[in-house]
Amino acid sequence: MNTKRVLASGLLAGLVLNIGEAILHGVVIAEPTEAALQALGHPATGDPLRLTMLILMTFGQGIVGMWVYAAIRGRTKLTAIIVGNIVWFLSAAYAAIYLDAGFAGVFPANVVWWPVIWGWVEFPLAMLAGAAVYRD
């Protein structure tokens, strides 16, 4: 496993994820999220520190995905898609189930579940992008 390549390809995968998240949260579900936050009495604008933490965590997801990808022998595009689905399940799907079960009714369903659907495409694409540049 080439650690420098894991980091580089992971940062590329994380960049793809961050761009996708910006589109999702800044465009696709921006209005329902803003309405939900206002209904809860919270400001619609996010805290810059928390936004920074989310961005860094998303880069971390890309790096972890590429680390898993690099650890597998006989890597293919299918391997990258499978790794993307694993990272998606452990990230987006888990978070939505936790949010929906633990805080039922706090956020509307589209704010909770759109990121899961979006991520099911986004994570495999990000891992494919990272896998395209990873070399041992």
N, C-alpha and C positions, 0 to 999 in steps of 0.2 A: 504494500500500500504506500502510495506517494503522498505524504502528509501535506506538502505544499500544493499539490494538485487537488487534494480533497478540499483544502481551504479555498483555492481559486474557483474550482467548479461549484463548491457549496455557496460561495458568495454570488456567483452567477445565478444559481438556482434561487437563492434568497432574493436577488434583485427581481427576478421574474415574479416571485411570490409577492414582493412588496408592490410592484407595479399593479399586479392583479388586485391586491387588497385596496390600493388607492382608488382604482376604478370601481370596485365593488362598494366600498364605503363612502367614497366621494361622489358617486353618481348613482349607481343602481339602487342602493337602499338608503341613500342620504336622507330623503324626505321622511320615510317612516321612522328612521332612527331618531331624527331630530324631534319629530312629534312625540315619540315615546319618551325621550329624555325630558321634553318640556312637560309632559303629563306627570312625570315623576318629580318635577320641580328642580331639575338639573340643567345647567347651561348646555347648549348644543355644541359649543366649542370645547374641544378637548384640552386637557392639561398637556403642555409641551413635554414635560418629563415623562408622562405616561405614554404619550405618542412615541417618544424616543425609545422607551422600553419595548413597545410593540414592534417597532421597526427592527430593533436589535434582535428581538426574539424571533422574528420572521427570518432574518439572516441566519440565526441559529438553526432554525428548522431546515433551511437549505443545506447548511454544513452537516448536520446530523444525517440528513437524507443521503448526501454524497458519501459520507463515511460508511453508512450501511451499504450503499451501492458498491463502493470500493472493496468492501470486505467479502463480496460474493465472487466466487470463481465462475468463469464462463459468462461474463456480463454481456447482455444484449439490450436492445431497446425495450423488449418485454420486461427485462429485469428492472430497468429504470421506471417503467410504468407500475410494476408491482411495488417497488420501493415507494413511489409516489403515493400509492394507495395505502400503504402501511403508515406513512407519515401523516397522510390525510386522516386516517381513522384515529390515530393516536392524538391528533391535534384538533381538527375541525369537528369531526363527528363526536368525539368525547366531550369537547367543550359545549357543544349544543345540547347534548343529552344532559349534561350536568346542569347547564343553565335552565333548560326546560323542566327538568325534574326537581331541581333544588329551588328554583325561583319561578315556579309555574305562574303564568299570567302577568309577570312583571313586564316582559317585552312581548310585542305582537309576534305571531308565528313567523311572519316574513323576515323580521329582523333576526330571529334565531336560526331559521332553517335555510334562508337563501345563502348564507356563507358556507353551509355544508354542501349544498348542490354546486355552488361556484367552486369550492375547493376540490371537489371530486374531479373537476377538469383541470384546475389550476395546479394542484400538487403534481400529478403525473407530467404535465407539460414542463413544469419547473425542473423536475428530475431528468426529463429528457434533454433539456437545455444544458444542465450541468454534466450529464453523461456524455454529451456530444464533445465536450472539451476535456473530460478526464482521461488521463493516460497514466499507466503505471510508471 
